[in-house]
């Protein structure tokens, strides 16, 4: 049975050899146009034999390739340095040679101009692809990607001597592309004869028939036409696949955040439903209070239904204090029950809407529609755009301090310090002026920060409560029962002069009360 598994390398050394053969009629032609439409691609217009052709060279890590194209790509508003260097050296120059180096994925274009000989090298080798301009003495003049000594054993730096990629050494080793090897096995013979380009939708463009491999194919007039048509579909499809994957990951995390918030809110609803029971317990404590002894931790009493119950007491409070404790719990539960139920309804609806969007994203193939879904998710605040983390270890945001990150309801990031030094660093170095800053009132606790992206007014109550619970859990009051947590904007927080690390004073605060008891 034919193997229909897609070829992973649609542009290989075998395909490049066909492109180089197609370029030969333009050897001796004159360079008339040089463009760099993006960070990975260069287009060179060559006029020869009464016609102009546009050669595309791409060092994209996934779509590296070289071939002629039928359309004239738009240049960037401000041409990059590499493009300007090419123009200064190659505009008006003549193409002296176009060769494939050692039968591998390396194209060498030799140009002659009044400035002398220049060589443009296209290394089309996956993620290590590059476009490099050198002079006749092999001195590197410019590159579309500079490579430092810390990044590679073969750095690409100005004025250094160009060397072949390590995979091309020694020069006499045999090289054969994965596609060609597979094709030879299928055909049982060597590939000879004229080029017969084909387009295999969803697989690639090839210089010869791939029917032997069980792949669909359509003849094309040239290998460049086949390549252009393939990548015109493959690149948007890859972008759609990447966007779909990213959207699904973010949306599923948002569903999880909503489910966590709902779990907390449902506990609050359950507590609200118990308000009448706490009210009755408070009344029982008052009724039997006279019989209590100082330091009692529980009360045995008969409730209104004639059932014996055991009531837990705080031994540090008298019977009136214990009764008021239950009355306050009942009052709080009754007061918040309506708001909590509204939040449950709202968040449940949002969760359903996100799940519906996930279903649409999973089946959508078009890039433009996926971008519409992304825009919708951003507008609904289901997708939070964050700055990418620094690549270098020394540039990482917390410089070794024990600052921890959590995902909060609403898609926000919550940070907290694990010790005094980390608290100090978080508050003074990491938090932005309009981030929310939280701390347990009158107790030692972690400094907690909600990253608001300069929009504190959009932070939802459940996000604040989530952050307040983090402050309580990392405080000396985590078993205190009913804990006040102050919050304010970081711009209202400072460390007193001469104070120890982790010390802070603040103003303009508001307070959230967190009940740590079940």
BALOKOL-600649 format. One record per residue: residue in one letter; z, y, x of N, C-alpha, C, O in turn. Coordinates in steps of 0.05 Angstrom, whole numbers, plus 5000, padded with zeros to 4 digits. Example, Ala and Ser with C-alpha at 12.3 -4.5 7.8 and 13.67 -1.06 7.14 Angstrom:
REM residues 2
A515648865264515649105246515649345264516949345285 S514249555257514349795273515750015258516150235268 
This chain:
REM residues 518
X500049765017500050005000500050255018501650265036 X498250455013498150685030500850835031502250845011 X501450955054503851115057503251395048501651535062 X504351495026503751755016505951965023505952175011 X507651895042509752085050508452335063506752305080 X509152575054507952815065508252825096510252745107 X506152935109506252985137508053225143507653435130 X509953205160511853415165510753635183511853865183 X508653575198507553775216504653825208502853705220 X504054005189501354055180499654195201497154195199 X500954335220499354455241500254345268502454405277 X498654165280499354035305497254075326495354235321 X497453935348495553975370492753885362490754005371 X492553685345489953595336488553805319486153865323 X490053935302488954145285488254395302486254515298 X490054455322489454685339486854645354485354835359 X486254395363483754355377481354415360479354515370 X481554365334479354435316479054735313476854845311 X481354875312481355165310480055285335478455475334 X480855185358479755285384476655245384475255425393 X475755015375472854975374471555175355469355275361 X472855245333471755435314471755725326470255895316 X473355775346473556035358471356085379470856315385 X470055885389468255915411465956115406465256255424 X464756125382462656325377463656615381462056795383 X466256655381467356925383468156995412469057215417 X467956805430468456865458466257055467463857005463 X467057265481465257485488465257715469464157925474 X466657665446466857885426468758095434470258075453 X468758315418470358555424472658575404472258545380 X475058645414477358685397477158955383476859165397 X477158955357476859205342479359285326479559515317 X481159095321483459155304485758975312485358735317 X488159085313490558935319492759015299493259255296 X493858825286495958875266498258685269497958455279 X500658785261502958605261504358645233506058825230 X503658485214504658525186507558455183508858555164 X508758295201511558225198512558145226511158165246 X515058035226516357975252515157735266515757685289 X513557575252512557325263509557315267508557135281 X508057495255505157465255503757705268504557935266 X501457635281499657835292496857765283496057535283 X495357965275492557935268490758085287491258325293 X488757955297486858075316484058065305483057845300 X482858295301480058305292478158295315478358455333 X476258095315474358065337471558085326470857945306 X469858255339467158285330465258155350465358205374 X463657965339461757825356459357725339459757645317 X456957745351454657635337454057765310453057635292 X454758025308454158175284456158125261455658205239 X458357995267460357955246463157975258463657935282 X465058045241467858075249469557855237469157785213 X471357755252473257545241476057635248476557755269 X477957575230480757645234482257395241482457205226 X483357395266484857165276487857205271488957405279 X489057015257491957025252493456845272492756615276 X495456965285497256815303500056845292501057065289 X501356615286503956625274505956455291505256225297 X508256575297510356425311512756375293514956345302 X512156355266514256295247515556035254514155845261 X518256015253519555755261518755515244519055295253 X517855565220516955345203513955335199512855115195 X512655565200509755575194508155685217506255835213 X508855615242507355695265504455585263504055355257 X502555755269499755675267497855885279498756105286 X495355815281493255995290490655915276489855685276 X489356115263486856055249485656325239487156525238 X483156325232481956555221482756585191483356385178 X482856835182483556885154481457065141480057205155 X481257055115479157205101480157475091478557645084 X482757515091483857765081485057935104485857825124 X485058195100486158375121488958445113489458585093 X490858345128493758385121494558675127493558805145 X496458765112497459045115499359065138501058885142 X499059275154500859315177503459425168503659535146 X505559405185508059525179507859835181506259925197 X509459985166509260275168509660385196508360565205 X511560255211511960335238511360085256512959905257 X509060085270508359845286510559775306511559955320 X511359525308513359435327512359475356509959515361 X514259455375513559485403511459285412509559365427 X511659035403509758835411506958915402504958885417 X506659005378504059085367502959325383500559325390 X504659515390503759745405502859665433500959775444 X504259475445503459375472500759235470499059275488 X500359065450497858935447495559135444493459105456 X496059345428493959545424493259695450490959745456 X495359755465494859895490493359725510491859835527 X493659465510492359285529489759165519487959105535 X489559115493487358955483485359095466483158995463 X485959325454483959465437481559535453481759665474 X479159445444476759495459476159285480474059285492 X478059105484477758895505475858675495475358655471 X474758515513473058295506474558035510476057995529 X474057855491475357585493473657415512471357345507 X474857345535473557195555473756895551471856745557 X475956805539476356515536478456465514480356615511 X478056245500480056145481480355845486478555695480 X482655765497483055495505485655385495487555525491 X485755115491488154975485489254865511487854725525 X491754925517492854845543493854565542495654495526 X492754395560493654125563493753955538495353775535 X492054035519491853875494494353895476494653735458 X496054095482498554125466498254355447496154475444 X500554435434500554645414500854915428502655075421 X499154975447499255225461496455335464494655205475 X496055575453493455705453493455935473495356095473 X491455945490491256165510488756325505486556215506 X489056585501486856765496486756965520488657105525 X484556965534484157135557482457375550480257335539 X483357615555481957865549481458025574482958015593 X479258175574478558345596478158635586476658675567 X479558825598479359105590479459275615479859175637 X479059545613479259715637481959695651482059755675 X484059605637486659575650486859315665488859265679 X484859145663484858885677485058655658484558695634 X485658425668485758185652488558155639490558185652 X488558085613490958035599490657765584488557695575 X492857615583492857355570494957345548497257395552 X493957295524495757265501496256965496494356815490 X498756885498499456595494500856555468502856695462 X499856375452501156295427502356025430500955825431 X505056015432506455765434507255685405508955805393 X505955485395506155405366507855155364506854945357 X510355175371512154945374514654965357516854965368 X514254975331516554975313518355215317517455435320 X520955165316522955385317522855535344523855755346 X521655415365521355545391518755685394518155775416 X517255725373514655855375514956145384516956275379 X512856245397512956515408510156615413508356455416 X509856875414507357005423508057175447509757345446 X506657125469507457245495504957365508502857225509 X505057615517502857745531503557755561505657855569 X501757655577502157655606499757775620497657805608 X500057845646497757945661496657715678497557495677 X494657785694493257585710495057445730494557225739 X497257585738499157465757501357315744503357235756 X501157255718503057105702505657265697507657155689 X505557525700507857695695508057755665506057835653 X510357715653510657765624510758065619512458205629 X508858155602508658435595510258495569511558695566 X510058305549511358345524511458075510510057895516 X513258055490513557815474514457895446515958085443 X513657745426514557805399517457715396518857825378 X518357525412521157445412522157445441521157285458 X524057615448525257595474527457385474528957355454 X527557225495529457005497531257045521530257055544 X533857075517535757125539536456875554535956645545 X537656905577538456685594540556505580540656265585 X542156625563544256465549543056295527544456115516 X540656355519539356215496537555985505537055805489 X536555995529534655795537534655755567535255945582 X533855515576533455475605530855605614530455625638 X529255695596526755835602526756115588525456145568 X528256305599528356565587525656705586524056675605 X525256865565522757025563523757315565524757425546 X523357435589524357705594522157875607520457765620 X522258145603520158315614520058285645522058275658 X517558275655516958275683517658015697517257985721 X518757815682519257555694516657395695514757465681 X516557185710514157015712514056815689516056685683 X511756795677511456605654511256325664509956265684 X512756145651512655865656511955715631512555805609 X510655485634510055315611512655215598514655185612 X512655165572514955045559515654785572513954635581 X518254715572519154465585517754215574517354025589 X517054215548515853975536513053925547511853715543 X511854125561509154095572509254025602507154035615 X511553955612511753875640512653585642514453505626 X511653405660509453465679506753485665506453395642 X504853595679502253655666500653405659498953425641 X501153185672499452945667500552765646499452545641 X502752835632503852655612502052655587500752855581 X501952435573500252415550501552535526503952495521 X500052695511501152825487499352745463496952765464 X500652675442499152605417500852685394503252615392 X499652835375501252935352502052705334500652505333 X504252735319505152535301502952465280502552235272 X501552675271499452625251497152465263496252265251 X496352535287494152385300494852095305493251915300 X497352055314498251775319498151615293497351385293 X499051735272499151595246496251545236495751335225 X494451735241491751705232490351485248488751335237 X490851475274489651275291490450995282488850805281 X493050965276494050705266492650625240491850395237 X492350815222491150765196488150685199487150515185 X486750825217483850785220483250545239481150435237 X485250485256484750265275482750325296481750145309 X482250585301480250665322480850945330482651075319 X479451045350479751315359478351505339476451425325 X479151755339477951955322475752095337476252255355 X473352045330471052165344469152275323469452235299 X467152415333465152525314465752805306467752925315 X464052925290464353205282466753245264467753065251 X467753495265469953575248469053595219466953695213 X470753485201470153495172472753585158474253425148 X473253845158475853955148476353885119474453885103 X478853825113479653775086482353915080483953965098 X482753975055485254075045486553855029485353755010 X489053785036490553585021492853735007494853785020 X492653804981494653964968497453844970497853604965 X499354014978502053924981502653785007504953725013 X500553745024500953605050500053775073501653825091 X497653875073496754035095493754065096492353985077 X492754185118489854205122489254055148490754085168 X487153905148486553725171483653735179481953785162 X483153685204480353695214478653465205476153485205 X479853245196478353005188479552905162481652995153 X478152715151479052595126481852455129482352325150 X483552485109486152345109486352145087488452055079 X483952075075483951885053485151615062486351475046 X484751545088485751295098488851285095489951065093 X490151515096493051525094493951535065496351545059 X492051515046492751525018493351795007494651824986 X492452005021493052285013490652394997488352325004 X491152554977488852684963487552894982488953004999 X485052944979483653134997481253254983480053144965 X480653504992478253644982476853765007478153905023 X474253725009472753835032472854135033472754265011 X472854255056472754545060470754615081470054445098 X469754855080467554935098468454965127466754945145 X470955015132471955045159474954975159476254975139 X475954915183478754855185480455095179482655075168 X479455335186480955585180481255635150483355705140 X479055585135479155615106481255415094482755485077 X481155175104483054975094485955055101487755025084 X486355145125489055235133490055475117492355475108 X488255665113489055905098489855825070491855925059 X488255665057488855585029491455425028493055455010 X491955245048494355095048496855275051498755245035 X496855455070499255615075499555835054501855925049 X497455915040497756105018499355974996500656124980 X499355714994501055574974503655474985505755494973 X503555375010505955255022508155455028510455395024 X507455695037509455895045511055995020513455995020 X509656084998511156154974512755924963514955964952 X511655674964513155454954515655404969517755344958 X515555424996517955395013519955615007522355565006 X518955865002520756084995522056024968524456084965 X520555914949521655854923523755634926525855644913 X523255434942525155214945527755314958529955244950 X527455494978529855604991531455774972533855754972 X530055944957531456114938532755954916534956014908 X531355744906532555574886535155444896537155444882 X535055334920537355204932539655404935541955334929 X539055644945541155844949542355934922544755954919 X540655984902541556064876543355844864545555914853 X542555604865544155384853546855364867548855324853 X546855394893549455374907551355594899553655544893 X550255844897551956064889552856044860555256094854 X551055964842551755954814553755724809555555754792 X553455504823555355284819558155364829560155284818 X558255514851560855624860562055814839564455814835 X560355964827561356154806562355994782564356074770 X561055784774562055614752564755504760566555504743 X565155414784567755314793569855534792572055474783 X569155774800571055994799571856054770574156104764 X569856044751570456084723572355864712574155914697 X571855624721573555394712576355424722578255354708 X576655514747579355564757580755784741583055754734 X579255994736580456214720581256114692583356184681 X579555954680580155844653582555664653584155674635 X582855514675585255334676587755504677589755434663 X587855724692590155894693590656034666592956044657 X588456124653588756254627589756064606591256134588 X588855814607589755624587592755554590594155494571 X593655564616596455534620597955764607600155724595 X596856004609598056234597598056214566599956294553 X595856104555595756064526597855864518599255904498 X598155644533600255454527603055574527604755524510 X603355754548605955894550606456074526608656094515 X604256214517604456384494605156234469606656324452 X603955994466604555824443607455734442608555664421 X608855744465611655654467613555894463615955854465 X612456124456614156364454616456334434618656404439 X615756214411617856184390620055984400622356024393 X619255784415621255604426623155734445625555684444 X622055914463623756054482625656254467627956294475 X624556364445626256544429628656394417630856494417 X628156154407630255994396632355904417634755894412 X631255844441633055764463634955994470637255954475 X633756234471635456474477637556514456639856574463 X636856464431638856494410641056284412643356334407 X640256034420642255824424644155894447646555854445 X643156014468644856094491646856304482649256284489 X645956484466647856694455649956564437652356624438 X648956374420650856254401652956084415655256084406 X652255944436654155764450655255894475656755764490 X654556144480655356274505658256274510659156254533 X659856314490662756334494663956084505666056094518 X662655854501663755604511662855534540663755344551 X661155704551660155654578662155734599663755924595 X662155594621663855664644662155794665659755754667 X663455954681662056094703660855884722662255704731 X658255914728656855734746655555504733654355344746 X655755474706654355264692651355284696650255504694 X650055054701647155054705645554944681643154944681 X647054854660645754764636647554774613650054794616 X646454774589647954794564647054574545644654534540 X648954424535648454224514649054354487651254454482 X646954354470647254494444645654344423643954184428 X646354414397644854304375642954524364643854744358 X640354464363638454674353638454684323640054544310 X636754854312636754904284635954654267636454644243 X634654464280633854224266635853994269635253774261 X638154054281640153854284639653664307640853444308 X637953744326637353574349638853684373638853924378 X640053504389641453584413639453654435637653494440 X639753884447637953964468639554044493641854114491 X638154024516639354114541637854364551635354354555 X639254584554638054834563638754884592641054884599 X636654934609637155004637638055294639636955474626 X640055334656641255604660641055674689640955504707 X640955944694641256044721644256084726645456254713 X645455924744648355934748649356204758651756264757 X647556374768648356634779648456844757649357064762 X647556774732647656964710649756884690650356644687 X650757074675652557004653650856924629648356924631 X652156844607650556744584648756944572646556884563 X649557204573647757414562645257444580643057484570 X645757444606643457464624641557234621639157274622 X642656984617640856754613639356774586637056704585 X640756874565639456904540637157114542634957064532 X637757334556635657544559633257444575630957524571 X633857264594631657144609629756994591627257014595 X630756844572628956704554627656884534625356854526 X629157094525627957294507625657444521623557484508 X625957514547623857654561621357474564619057564562 X621957214569619657034572618157014545615657004545 X619557004523618256984497616757244491614557234480 X617957474498616657724493614057754509611957834499 X614257674534611857694551609657504541607357584541 X610357264533608457074524607057174498604657154495 X608657284480607457384455605657624460603557644449 X606557804478605058044484602357994497600458134491 X602157784513599757744528597957534515595657494524 X598857404494597357184483594657274472592657134477 X594557494458592057594447590057654469587657584467 X590957804489589257874512588257624526585857604533 X590057434530589257194545587157034529585256934541 X587557014503585556864487582857004487580856864487 X582857274487580357414490578957354516576557324518 X580557344538579457284564578356994565576256944577 X579756814552578756534551576056524537574156394546 X575756674515573256674500571056794518568756694519 X571657024531569657164547568756984571566356954576 X570656874585570056724609568656464602566856374616 X569456344580568156094571565156154564563455994571 X564756384551561956464546560356514571558056424573 X561556644591560156684616559556424630557356384641 X561456244629561055974642558655844628556955724642 X558455854602556255724588553555864595551555724599 X553656124598551156274606550256194634547956164639 X552256164652551556094680550355804680548355754694 X551555624665550555354664547655344653546055184661 X547155524633544455534622542455634643540255534645 X543355834659541555944680541155734701538855704712 X543155574708542855364727540755164718539055074734 X540755104692538754914682535955024685534054874691 X535555294680532955414683532055424712529755374719 X533955484730533355504759532455224769530655214786 X533855014761533254754771530354664766529254504782 X529154754744526454654738524254854744521954794742 X525055104752523055314757521755274784523155224804 X519155294786517655264811516555534821515955554844 X516155724803514855974811516856154825519056194816 X515956274847517656454863518356704848520556794849 X516356814833516957064819519057024797520657204793 X518956804784520956744763523656704775525656794764 X523756564798526356524811527556784820529956824819 X525856974829526857234837527857384812529757544815 X526657344789527757464765530457354758532257494750 X530757084761533356964757535457074776537757124769 X534657114801536457224822537357504814539657574815 X535457664805536057934796538057934772539958084771 X537557754754539257724730542057644739544057754729 X542257464758544957374768546357594782548857624779 X544957764797546157994810547158194790549358304792 X545558244770546258444749548758344733550358514725 X548958084729551257974714553657934732555757834724 X553257994758555357954778556157664782558457594786 X554157494779554557204785553757144813554456924824 X552257324825551357284853552157524869551357744864 X553957474888554957684905553557684931553557484946 X552257904938550757924963552758014985554058224982 X552957855005554857905027553357935053551157825057 X554558085071553358115098553657855113555757725113 X551557785127551557535142553657555165553957775176 X555057335171556957345193555657385220553357315224 X557157505238556157555265555657285279557057095275 X553457285294552657035307554356965332554956735336 X555057165347556557115371559557085366560657215348 X560856905380563656845376565357095379567257145364 X564657265400566257495405565957705383567557895381 X563857685366563357875345564457785318564057915298 X565757545317566757445291568857635281570257765297 X569157655254570657875243573657885249574758105249 X575057665254577957675256578957635284581457625289 X577157595304577957585332580357405338582057475353 X580357175325582456985330584957015314586756855315 X585157235298587557275281587457085257585357005248 X589857005249590056815227589756945200591656975184 X587357035195586657155169584956945154583056835165 X585756885130584456675114582856795091583557005080 X580756655084578956745062579056555039579256305042 X579056665014578956504990576856614972576356864972 X575656444955573756544934575356584909576656404899 X575256824898576856894874575056904850572656924852 X576256894825574656934801573057194803574057394813 X570657194792568957424793567157424818565557604822 X567457214835565757204859566757364882565357404902 X569257474880570257644902571557474924572357244920 X571657594948573057474970575857594972576157834972 X577857414974580557504978581457415006581157185014 X582657605021583657555048586657575049587757745034 X587957415065590857445069591557365097590257195110 X593657495107594657425134596857215134598457205115 X596957055154598856835155601356905171603256755171 X601357135185603757225200603657525202601757655194 X605757635214605957935215603658055231602558255223 X602857925253600658035269598058025254596458215255 X597557805240595057785224595057985200593058095193 X597458015188597658215166596958495176595558645163 X597958555200597458815212594558855217593359065211 X593258655229590458665235588758685210586858845209 X589458525190587958535165588058805152586058915143 X590458925150590759175137589559415152588259585140 X589959415178589159645194586359625205585059835211 X585259385208582659355222580459235204578159305208 X581259075184579158935168578759075141576459125134 X580859125127580659235100579259515100579759675118 X577559555081576259815077577859995059579459895043 X577360255060578960445044579160375014581260415002 X576960285003576860224974577259934967576759844944 X578159774986579059504980581859514967583459684973 X582459314950585159294939586959164959586258964972 X589359264961591459164979593859084962594759244945 X594958844966597158744949599458644967599058554989 X601958674956604358594970606558554950606858704930 X608258344954610558304936612458534940613258594963 X613358644918615158874920617958784929619158604919 X618958924949621658884958622158624972624458544974 X620158494982620458234996618458215018616458365020 X618958015036616957955057614757785045615257585033 X612257875049610057715038607557765055607457945071 X605557595050602957645063601757895052602157975029 X600258035070598558255060596058125049594757955062 X595258195025592958075011590958295005591658514996 X588358245011586258445007584058324990583158094995 X583158474970580858404954578558574964578658814964 X576458434974574058584984572458674960571158514947 X572458934955571259044931568359144935567059224915 X567459144960564759254966564459534955562359614944 X566659694959566759974951566460024921565660244913 X567159824905567059854876569659744864569559544849 X571959864870574459754860574659764829576159604818 X573259944817573459964787572159724773572559684749 X570559564788569259334775570859074779570058874768 X573059084793574658844798576058774771577358944759 X575858524763576858434738579858364740580758294761 X581258374717584158304717584758034728586757994742 X583057834722583657564732583457554763584757384775 X581757724774581557734803584157844815585157744835 X585158054803587658174813589957974810591657954828 X590057834788592257644784592057414804594057314815 X589557324810589157114830590257214857591657064870 X589557454865590457554890593457594891594757544911 X594657684868597557714866598957444870601057434882 X597757234858599056974862598956884891600856754900 X596856954905596756894934598957034949600256914966 X599457284941601657434954604357304949606057284967 X604757214924607357084917607656824931609756754942 X605456664932605656394945606256424975607356234986 X605556644987606056685015608156905019607857105033 X610356865004612557065006615256925004615456684999 X617357075009620056965007621056954978623156844973 X619357044959620157054931618656834915618556844891 X617356644929615656454914617156274895615856154878 X619856264897621456104878623156284860625056184848 X622556534860624356724846623956744816625656854802 X621856624805621556624776619556834767617256764760 X620357084766618757304755618457504777620257664782 X616157514791615857664816614057904812611757874803 X614958144819613158384817611458404842612458374865 X608858444838606958484860605658754857604458814836 X605958924878604659184877601859164888601259014906 X600059334876597359344887596459634887597159794869 X594859704907593859974910591359954927590659744937 X589960174930587660174948588560194977590560324982 X587160064994587960065022588260345034589860385052 X586760535024586960805035589660935030590261145042 X591260815012593960915007596060755022598460785016 X595260595041597060425056597060515086594960575097 X599460525098599560585127601960445139603760365125 X601860425165604160315179605760555191604660715205 X608360565185609960785196609860795226609860585239 X609961025237609861055266612260915279614560965271 X611760745298613860605312614860355298616560215309 X613760295274614660065259613559805271611559815286 X614859585265613959325275611359245262610559345241 X609959055275607458955264607958835236609858685232 X606158885218606358775191607858965172607758915148 X609259165182610659355165608559545152606659625165 X609059625128607259805114608659965092610659865080 X607760205088608660365065606160435049603960455060 X606560485023604260535007604960704983607360734976 X602960824971603260994947601160924927599460764932 X601261064903599361034882599160744872597060654862 X601360594874601260314867601660264837602760434823 X600560034829601159924802602359654807602359544829 X603459534786604959284789603959074770603559114746 X603658824781603158584765605558404768606658374790 X606458284746608658094747607657814746606157744727 X608457644765607557374766609857184760611957204773 X609457014740611556824733611056574748609056434744 X612956504766612556264783613756014769613355794780 X615056044747616255814734614255694714612655844702 X614455424709612555304690613155394661611855304642 
